[in-house]
Structures are given as structure tokens and as C-alpha cells.
Amino acid sequence: MSRLVFPLIAVILSLLPGLATGQETVKLDFVNADIEAVVKAIGEMTGRTFVLDPKVRGTVNVVSGKPIPKNLVYPMLQSALRAQG
């Protein structure tokens, strides 16, 4: 019996990385989304405050594909904004 339980637990934990590490996870799916809306949503997720220059306009793609730890959301936003120039 225990030979079946431990592998099953390992599979479940590997599918839930945030739960396994005690971190909350989120899945990002912003496709051709307004930069202002993305920054506002990520600010709410992370508890950070952002100040956007009124000249900042356009759309951005920030997609994680699978749930990621919440502490990686801000670095993903930074990467997406750097890619935009």
C-alpha cells in the first residue's frame, strides 16, 4: 500500500509547485492587453505600486502558460516591458 501512496503524493506535489513550496501561484494570460491594464492587474497581484508616464501606450503579451509563483510575476512584467522597448 505505501509503495503506491508515496509515488502518488510525489506526482500530486509536482503538479502543484506553489503548494509544494508554500507559495501562492498565479497564471498570467495577457494577450495583446493594454499596458496600463496589465500593470494595474499585476500591481494588485503583487501589492506593488506603479507610476506610469502618460506617454506609455500600447499592448503587451505576458503569458505564463502554467501557474507560476507569485514572486515571479513582477520580473515577468519587467521582461515584457523591456522587450517592448
C-alpha beads as a LAMMPS data file, in Angstrom:
LAMMPS data file: protein, C-alpha beads

85 atoms
84 bonds

1 atom types
1 bond types

-500.0 500.0 xlo xhi
-500.0 500.0 ylo yhi
-500.0 500.0 zlo zhi

Masses

1 110.0

Atoms # bond

1 1 1 0.000 0.000 0.000
2 1 1 2.684 2.564 0.977
3 1 1 4.548 1.758 -2.253
4 1 1 1.599 3.258 -4.135
5 1 1 0.851 6.169 -1.816
6 1 1 4.283 7.828 -1.854
7 1 1 4.614 7.970 -5.665
8 1 1 1.069 9.318 -5.880
9 1 1 1.872 12.075 -3.380
10 1 1 5.049 12.933 -5.311
11 1 1 3.083 13.279 -8.556
12 1 1 0.452 15.490 -6.931
13 1 1 3.093 17.756 -5.385
14 1 1 4.997 18.051 -8.655
15 1 1 1.801 19.231 -10.357
16 1 1 1.248 21.912 -7.725
17 1 1 4.592 23.734 -7.442
18 1 1 3.190 26.643 -5.462
19 1 1 1.535 24.363 -2.948
20 1 1 4.668 22.244 -2.612
21 1 1 6.807 25.287 -1.782
22 1 1 4.177 27.084 0.256
23 1 1 3.986 29.906 -2.301
24 1 1 0.824 31.188 -3.879
25 1 1 0.762 30.725 -7.657
26 1 1 -0.926 32.648 -10.443
27 1 1 -1.384 32.029 -14.138
28 1 1 -0.809 35.013 -16.400
29 1 1 -2.710 35.259 -19.673
30 1 1 -2.446 38.801 -21.012
31 1 1 -2.510 38.659 -24.822
32 1 1 -2.456 41.945 -26.723
33 1 1 -3.543 43.577 -23.484
34 1 1 -3.329 47.290 -22.809
35 1 1 -0.100 48.019 -20.923
36 1 1 -1.922 50.167 -18.363
37 1 1 -4.411 47.367 -17.615
38 1 1 -1.637 44.777 -17.264
39 1 1 0.383 46.974 -14.925
40 1 1 -2.717 47.661 -12.820
41 1 1 -3.579 43.942 -12.567
42 1 1 -0.010 42.955 -11.700
43 1 1 0.131 45.747 -9.135
44 1 1 -2.951 44.299 -7.461
45 1 1 -1.478 40.762 -7.567
46 1 1 1.855 41.764 -6.104
47 1 1 0.863 44.630 -3.815
48 1 1 3.274 46.949 -5.652
49 1 1 2.501 50.497 -6.676
50 1 1 3.392 51.613 -10.199
51 1 1 3.553 55.091 -11.707
52 1 1 3.153 55.140 -15.483
53 1 1 4.230 58.006 -17.676
54 1 1 1.202 59.177 -19.699
55 1 1 3.273 58.588 -22.853
56 1 1 3.348 54.839 -22.143
57 1 1 0.834 53.340 -24.540
58 1 1 0.362 50.147 -26.452
59 1 1 -0.213 46.482 -25.867
60 1 1 1.861 43.736 -24.334
61 1 1 1.827 39.951 -24.061
62 1 1 2.547 38.407 -20.663
63 1 1 1.687 34.705 -20.668
64 1 1 2.985 32.152 -18.190
65 1 1 1.450 29.018 -19.728
66 1 1 1.218 27.347 -16.338
67 1 1 0.871 28.642 -12.784
68 1 1 3.993 30.395 -11.524
69 1 1 4.973 31.542 -8.038
70 1 1 3.647 34.998 -7.273
71 1 1 7.175 36.301 -6.666
72 1 1 7.987 35.771 -10.379
73 1 1 5.126 37.960 -11.645
74 1 1 6.993 41.264 -11.289
75 1 1 10.160 40.003 -13.058
76 1 1 7.948 38.720 -15.902
77 1 1 6.371 42.164 -16.246
78 1 1 9.813 43.772 -16.317
79 1 1 10.936 41.404 -19.074
80 1 1 7.823 42.060 -21.131
81 1 1 8.236 45.829 -20.824
82 1 1 11.952 45.625 -21.719
83 1 1 11.049 43.634 -24.820
84 1 1 8.666 46.424 -25.848
85 1 1 11.486 48.958 -25.697

Bonds

1 1 1 2
2 1 2 3
3 1 3 4
4 1 4 5
5 1 5 6
6 1 6 7
7 1 7 8
8 1 8 9
9 1 9 10
10 1 10 11
11 1 11 12
12 1 12 13
13 1 13 14
14 1 14 15
15 1 15 16
16 1 16 17
17 1 17 18
18 1 18 19
19 1 19 20
20 1 20 21
21 1 21 22
22 1 22 23
23 1 23 24
24 1 24 25
25 1 25 26
26 1 26 27
27 1 27 28
28 1 28 29
29 1 29 30
30 1 30 31
31 1 31 32
32 1 32 33
33 1 33 34
34 1 34 35
35 1 35 36
36 1 36 37
37 1 37 38
38 1 38 39
39 1 39 40
40 1 40 41
41 1 41 42
42 1 42 43
43 1 43 44
44 1 44 45
45 1 45 46
46 1 46 47
47 1 47 48
48 1 48 49
49 1 49 50
50 1 50 51
51 1 51 52
52 1 52 53
53 1 53 54
54 1 54 55
55 1 55 56
56 1 56 57
57 1 57 58
58 1 58 59
59 1 59 60
60 1 60 61
61 1 61 62
62 1 62 63
63 1 63 64
64 1 64 65
65 1 65 66
66 1 66 67
67 1 67 68
68 1 68 69
69 1 69 70
70 1 70 71
71 1 71 72
72 1 72 73
73 1 73 74
74 1 74 75
75 1 75 76
76 1 76 77
77 1 77 78
78 1 78 79
79 1 79 80
80 1 80 81
81 1 81 82
82 1 82 83
83 1 83 84
84 1 84 85
